[in-house]
Amino acid sequence: MSNNCSCGGPAFNGTPEQEAALKAVIEQHKDQAGALMPVLQAAQGIYGYLPIEVQKMVAEGLDVSLSDVYGVVTFYSLFSLQPKGKYRISVCLGTACYVKGSGVIFDRLSEKLGIGAGECTPDGKFSLEACRCIGACGLAPVLTINEKVYGNLVPDDVDKILAEYQD
């Protein structure tokens, strides 16, 4: 695979080990009805996201059209077409959080990281998402980094939080 991506997105860098793991999953499921969803879930677990190269392997392996695979990947929010960072930041933009300023916090993170929603920093360290209610309205505004929850935020908290992840 080429490391140059003409679309401006990250280059696909799958390994032979990942491809072997995906082929094993496809082989395990290929004769089962409804195999596409579990294979895509496994593929995302292997690669971290579902770029077109992975979607093509799944389509060919399950003998389904690439458009069917792409339709499922883009329909379900659990699937991602973009890689996720080592640290996945998700800012709640649900009503309680938004009213208390989560939009400003999201904008500050976007500015500091140089990425927008659904994107990953070039070094693969951070990805940024907007989400709807995570169920921590009493702590609004809230963001999560991986599984850690940060609440009662103000925009000035962004630098301090990001500093925790400078390794």
N, C-alpha and C positions, 0 to 999 in steps of 0.2 A: 504494500500500500504506500502511496505517496504521502509525504509529510506536508505537502502544500495543499491547502484548501482554497479553491477559488471563490468560495461563498463567503469568506471572511470569518467563518467559524473555526473552531479548533480542528486540527488534523486528527484523523482516527489513527490510533496507535495500538491496535489489538495485538496480543501476543499469540504465538502458536499454542500455548497452554490454555488460553482463554478459548480459542477456536476449538480445541479438542474437547474442552468441557462442554461447550455449546453443542457440538456434534453428538456427544454422549447423551445430553438431555433430549435432543431432537430424536435420536434413535429410540430412547426410552418411551417417548410419547407419540411417535409418528403414526401409529396405527390406532390411536384412541380418538374417539369423537371429542370435539372440544379441546383439542390439544394446544391450540394457538395461545390461549391465555396463560396456562402454566409454563409453556415454553418461553413466552415473552417475559414473564415474571422471573424465570430462571436466568434468561439472557441479561436482563437488567441487573440481576444480582451478580452475574459474572463480570459484566463490563461497567456497571454503574450507570449506564444510560443506553439508549437504543439508536445509535446512528444508522444511516442508510445502509452501511456495509453489513451491520448485524441484521437489520431487517431483511436484506437480500438473502443472507445465509438461512434465516428462519423460513422465508418464503420457499426457497429451493428445497430445503430439508423436509418441509411438511407438504410440499407440492401444492401450495396455495399461491394466489397472485400477490405480488408486491403491494398492489393497491389495497388488498384486503388486510395485509399486515399493517400498512401505514394507517389505514382507517381505524384499526383497533388502537394502535399506539397513540394516535392523536385524539381519540375519543376519551380515553380513560386518563384522568389526571395523575394516577399513580405512575404512569410511564413518562419518561423524559427523553427528549430528543437532544438535550444538551448535557454535557458532563456536569457532575456535581463536585463541588470543592471538598477538600478534606474537612473543612468546617462549613456546614450548611446553615446559613442564616435565614431565618424565616420571620418576617415582621407581620404581626397581626394587623390587618386593616379592617377588621370587623367593626361594627358600630361603636361599641364602648371604647375600643382602643383608638379608633380614628378620631372620635370626638375629643379624646384627651391628647391628641397630637402624634399618633403613630405615623401619619403621612410625612411629617417633618423628619421624624427619626429615619424612616425609610429613605427619604431624599438625602439625608446626611450620610447614611451608609453608602448609598449609591455614589455619591460624590467622592467619599473617602476611598472607596474600593475601585472606582472607575468603571463600574459595571451597572447594568440595569437588571430588572426582574428577569429571572430565568437564565442569567448569565453566570459565568465562572471567571475568576481572575486568571490572567495568562499563566501564572505560576501554579494554578490548580489548588490554591490554598483555600479560597473562599468562593462560595456561590451564594446568590441572593435571591430570595423568593418573597412574594407577598402572599399571605394566606388569609383566610377568613376564620373567625373565632376558633381559638384553641381551648376555650373553656376556662380561661383564667381572667375573666372580666374584672374581678375584684382587684387585680394587680395592674390594670390598664394604665398606660399602654405597655404591651408585652412584645418581646421577641424571643426566639429560641436560637441557640447555636447547638446543632446536633440535638442532644436530649436535654441540655441545660436551659432553664427558663430564667429570663431576666424581666423584672416587672417594675412598675412605678417609674418608668423611664422619662428622662428629659434629653433633649438633643445633645447636651454636653456629656452625657454618659457614653456616647458612641466611642470616643477615643479611648476611654478607660477600658471598655469592654473589648475592643479590638486588640488593645495592648496585652490582654490575657492570653491571646493566641499567637503571639510573636515567638515562635520557637526556632 
